[in-house]
Amino acid sequence: MLRVAPPDGSDRRGRLPGLAVTVVAAVVAAVVGVALVGQASRGSAVVDRQSATSTVRNASLDNAFYRCIDIQAHSLVRPGQRVTLSTSNLADVITLIKGTGSWVTVADPARSADVVLTLRNGQTGPGTCSGTVVVATSKTPDGRSVVRIGTGAEVPGQGPPPAPPL
């Protein structure tokens, strides 16, 4: 059956009236506008929090701490030496990875390492990274253990750096 639309365009079956389309579009635009304003406000609050003096100070302290760990580890490990990280304390392993993970060559298996790196926490005096020092244990050709403490950097204070805000 062939159907022909009237010439005045009054056949609107299956289509929304113009007013309904306008209302739906206005509601969608309003919801999107509110969402954009909300996200912009939230973004502004995050930027304000991230640029606050205390956040910048804490981030600088965090950077200094891990740079100190890096420099001390570099003073203990020669290029090409295979390293293993002491697994006696998971927090120390994570700290060592954050400080040295970009350059250290990890031994596999661990028993084939030339140097075992660990952290000694709660230290006082100069030459510590906020009370932490990097310690290297290695074996001489005759089988003796040699323990050395990292040098070359220090960050005054005690304890780990403050956690960054989320």
VENNOR-V960900 format. One record per backbone hydrogen bond with DSSP energy under -1.0 kcal/mol. NH is the residue of the N-H (numbers start at 1). CO is the residue of the C=O. If there is no record, write none. Layout:
NH/CO + NH/CO
This chain:
9/6 + 12/10 + 15/12 + 21/17 + 22/18 + 23/19 + 24/20 + 25/21 + 26/22 + 27/23 + 28/24 + 29/25 + 30/26 + 31/27 + 32/28 + 33/29 + 34/30 + 35/31 + 36/32 + 37/33 + 38/34 + 39/35 + 40/36 + 41/37 + 42/38 + 43/39 + 44/40 + 45/41 + 46/42 + 47/43 + 48/44 + 49/45 + 50/46 + 51/47 + 56/52 + 57/53 + 58/54 + 59/55 + 60/56 + 61/57 + 62/58 + 63/59 + 64/60 + 65/61 + 66/62 + 67/63 + 68/64 + 69/65 + 70/66 + 71/67 + 72/68 + 73/69 + 74/70 + 75/71 + 76/73 + 77/73 + 81/78 + 83/105 + 84/115 + 86/117 + 93/89 + 94/90 + 95/91 + 96/92 + 97/93 + 98/94 + 99/95 + 100/96 + 101/97 + 103/100 + 104/100 + 107/83 + 112/109 + 113/110 + 114/82 + 115/82 + 116/137 + 117/84 + 118/135 + 120/133 + 123/131 + 129/132 + 130/155 + 133/120 + 135/118 + 136/148 + 137/116 + 138/146 + 140/144 + 143/140 + 146/138 + 148/136 + 150/134 + 155/128 + 159/130
